[in-house]
């Protein structure tokens, strides 16, 4: 492989680009796979869909898009601004978003199952919310999770998030820290971890992992990843990292 191919990547199949290594790798060589949730494991941005309930989707989605492209430097502040606009949304409305709008992305179940079968532990680390990530975790049988907690009063959102021992918001730095902490707990070097995401706040954890994967990602994320899945489902990773 030439230096240009290593830097720019090369297509191993339509819609599947790799850089920095020659496939295939063996899935069993890894011990952990970390997933972003919104627009990676699932097909929606939950905060945008919650905002739609109160007629503020366009306003919230514009902030989300700018944050995912990396145009907003302070991710925490961008999320606080979006959550503040959700004040008054009921728990019942959150449940409707989960029941009616949230769908796993194609190939998610197959990829998670293949990773488990190969002995990998699974981590869901999200700038989204526990209301959804806990349900996705249970649905897929994921072992470790980290995400944000929406504050509720009298069955409705207050427009704030609940402080946790590790801080108030799971941002890019916290995603990276959680990946490294999980690796340490498993006595696993980060070079034996895979991280999959789509937005700028996934870059820190992707940079810490031995294999970074961009799934239908923003240009900045795609350019930094070792594997870019531009067409098809998450299970296309299995074309270059084989069971």
Protein Blocks (a to p, Z undefined) as FASTA:
>chain_A
ZZklmmnopafbghiacehiacdddfklpcbdcddfehplpmbdfklmmmmmnopmmmmm
mmmmmmmnopamblmlmmmmmmmmmgoiafklmmmmmmmmmccdehklmmmmmmmmnopa
cddddfbdfklmmmmmmmnopabdcddddddeehiaehiacddfkbjbdcfklmmmmmmm
mmmmnopafklcccddfbfklmmmmmmpmbdcdehiafklmmmpmbdcfehcfklmmmmm
cZZ
